[in-house]
């Protein structure tokens, strides 16, 4: 019997940049391509607007609705997986990016992944392995200007098992 | 909370990351504190204040030491008012020139105040460590209030 959870995942990083530059990096595809595993972000940047992450080949990967859009401080949106085998039936998650001042020329970026509808706990490892790679790359990009080349981490085995079990 | 985990990817070698954690002259550049030990299994280690006082803030025992890949130690309040927790540094070469550093701070069941404090602290320490190794600079983020804490 699968164990269900509503546990959240949080990732905090401090970045030597401005809130505006961090907001641009989170919401503009010329940046997302460089640190978000090559994915392309698109959004209608207002509350109620749609948001998408496309794979590097243009196919839709994540799709959702923007719940809060307060540049350059808060972006909150629903997160529905469109294209990964074994995961497309999942209930929506909610992802937020919060940007706060953390000293002179430094911001604190907090990513929160919430699961209001319970999911199999084996799935939490996906975000917990992916977000640190994505947001480490974002920090490197904003601080050094060099394009990070962090390959997507392999999800934990228990998540791969889940995906196999649920693939059509 | 019984276990806190923080993962960061750093453009550096495992040896550089190891040195940044274990050598006071490195740690003082990005941490408010620094670590002192001979880094042998069973040895004592001390986490000292980076101000001139050098006050011991935390101490403990080195449980495992496998440079430059793994360091495990107990994390004890000097007044022994709570059971110790445990910190593990895993330093793995992810691909050429890129390290995946995982810090696991567990066995925190007996000390919720410590759990709150370290979950605000590790993101600061490890963000600054990454900045220092990647661009030679650190940020003054220590006075920022921890939302978590």
Contacts between the chains, C-beta under 8 A, distances in Angstrom:
chain1	res1	chain2	res2	distance
A	12	B	123	4.0
A	13	B	8	7.7
A	13	B	123	6.3
A	13	B	127	5.2
A	14	B	123	6.7
A	14	B	124	6.1
A	14	B	127	3.8
A	14	B	128	7.1
A	14	B	139	6.3
A	14	B	141	5.1
A	15	B	127	7.4
A	16	B	131	6.4
A	16	B	137	6.9
A	16	B	139	5.3
A	102	B	139	7.8
A	102	B	141	5.2
A	102	B	144	4.5
A	103	B	139	6.0
A	103	B	140	5.2
A	103	B	141	4.9
A	103	B	143	6.9
A	103	B	144	5.9
A	104	B	140	6.9
A	105	B	139	7.1
A	106	B	139	4.4
A	106	B	140	7.6
A	106	B	141	5.5
A	108	B	141	7.7
A	108	B	144	6.8
A	110	B	147	7.8
A	128	B	5	7.5
A	128	B	7	7.8
A	129	B	7	7.7
A	132	B	6	7.7
A	132	B	7	3.8
A	132	B	8	6.1
A	132	B	9	6.8
A	133	B	7	8.0
A	133	B	9	5.8
A	136	B	8	5.2
A	136	B	9	3.8
A	136	B	10	7.4
A	136	B	130	7.1
A	137	B	9	7.1
A	139	B	127	7.1
A	139	B	130	6.6
A	139	B	131	7.8
A	140	B	9	8.0
A	140	B	11	6.5
A	140	B	130	7.7
A	140	B	134	6.1
A	143	B	131	6.1
A	143	B	134	6.6
A	143	B	135	5.5
A	143	B	137	8.0
A	144	B	11	8.0
A	144	B	134	5.6
A	144	B	135	5.1
A	146	B	11	7.8
A	148	B	9	7.8
A	148	B	11	7.8
A	149	B	95	7.7
A	149	B	98	7.7
A	150	B	9	5.3
A	150	B	94	7.3
A	150	B	98	6.6
A	151	B	94	7.9
A	151	B	95	6.6
A	153	B	100	7.9
